[in-house]
Amino acid sequence: MSTLGKASGALKSVDYEVFGRVQGVCFRMYTEEEARKLGVVGWVKNTSQGTVTGQVQGPEDKVNAMKSWLTKVGSPSSRIDRTNFSNEKEISKLDFSGFSTRY
C-alpha cells in the first residue's frame, strides 16, 4: 500500500566538480548542510586544483535539487563559475549512509 521511498522514483548517483571561488569560503560545510537538508548521501572534498569535487546519491528529484544548488547557490561567499557533472546513473542501492567531508 505505502509507496513511500519509491514515490520519488529511481535512485541516482552523480559525480560533480565545482569551479570558481569555492575553497576557503566554507563551501564544503554548506554543501554538507544542504545535502542533509535534502536527504541525499555522498561526500565532498577540496582538490589540489582549487576546485571542489564529490558524489551525490539519492532519489532522482533530490539529486536534481542538489545539482541545482551546486550549480547556482553554493556558500554565501563562494562564486561558482561552472559545475561539471559526470557518471550520472541509476543505482539499486545507496553506497553511503550519510554525507561527509573528505580530506
Legacy VTK file of the C-alpha trace (Angstrom):
# vtk DataFile Version 3.0
C-alpha trace
ASCII
DATASET POLYDATA
POINTS 103 float
0.000 0.000 0.000
2.659 2.506 1.038
4.796 3.816 -1.794
6.946 5.948 0.482
10.561 5.827 -0.594
9.574 4.695 -4.070
7.368 7.733 -4.660
10.215 9.956 -5.839
11.367 7.465 -8.456
14.694 5.800 -9.072
17.869 6.251 -7.074
20.533 8.262 -8.851
24.246 8.721 -8.399
26.260 11.570 -9.888
29.829 12.861 -9.535
30.449 16.598 -9.551
33.255 19.149 -9.712
32.644 22.808 -8.930
34.897 25.511 -10.407
35.244 29.106 -9.215
35.966 30.612 -5.807
34.954 27.519 -3.862
37.830 26.993 -1.436
38.286 28.963 1.763
34.628 30.064 1.635
33.025 27.257 3.730
31.794 25.603 0.520
32.183 22.049 1.850
30.401 22.849 5.115
27.439 24.391 3.273
27.386 21.504 0.783
27.181 19.003 3.636
24.429 21.047 5.289
22.393 21.299 2.065
22.785 17.570 1.368
21.483 16.719 4.841
18.563 19.120 4.395
17.652 17.481 1.082
18.241 13.966 2.379
20.907 12.897 -0.119
24.098 10.996 0.716
27.656 11.152 -0.578
30.756 13.217 0.024
32.584 16.457 -0.793
36.260 17.459 -0.782
38.697 20.117 -1.946
41.087 19.268 -4.773
44.653 20.453 -5.269
43.436 22.245 -8.437
41.336 24.655 -6.377
38.013 23.004 -7.177
35.553 21.084 -5.013
34.618 17.544 -6.023
32.343 14.826 -4.725
29.464 12.473 -5.269
25.745 12.698 -4.535
23.318 9.777 -4.302
19.608 9.648 -3.567
16.144 9.835 -5.118
16.288 11.465 -8.555
14.330 14.607 -7.585
16.575 15.243 -4.550
19.761 14.627 -6.546
18.467 17.124 -9.141
17.808 19.670 -6.374
21.371 19.189 -5.104
22.744 19.567 -8.657
20.875 22.854 -8.959
22.297 24.033 -5.614
25.849 23.063 -6.694
25.383 24.994 -9.947
23.646 28.167 -8.748
23.839 28.618 -4.973
26.875 27.342 -3.088
28.072 29.006 0.089
27.284 32.707 0.690
30.771 33.984 -0.213
31.543 31.481 -2.978
31.477 32.228 -6.706
30.529 29.312 -8.924
31.934 29.661 -12.447
30.767 26.251 -13.621
29.886 22.791 -12.355
30.677 19.613 -14.253
28.573 16.506 -13.646
29.722 13.055 -14.746
28.944 9.346 -14.297
25.252 10.051 -13.770
23.500 6.715 -13.449
20.638 4.836 -11.838
21.670 2.739 -8.846
19.835 -0.020 -6.992
21.053 0.989 -3.533
22.920 3.821 -1.827
26.668 3.375 -1.275
26.772 5.790 1.678
24.782 6.160 4.879
25.220 9.919 5.169
27.020 12.902 3.697
30.596 13.614 4.750
33.542 15.886 4.050
36.647 14.027 2.878
40.216 15.252 3.300
LINES 1 104
103 0 1 2 3 4 5 6 7 8 9 10 11 12 13 14 15 16 17 18 19 20 21 22 23 24 25 26 27 28 29 30 31 32 33 34 35 36 37 38 39 40 41 42 43 44 45 46 47 48 49 50 51 52 53 54 55 56 57 58 59 60 61 62 63 64 65 66 67 68 69 70 71 72 73 74 75 76 77 78 79 80 81 82 83 84 85 86 87 88 89 90 91 92 93 94 95 96 97 98 99 100 101 102
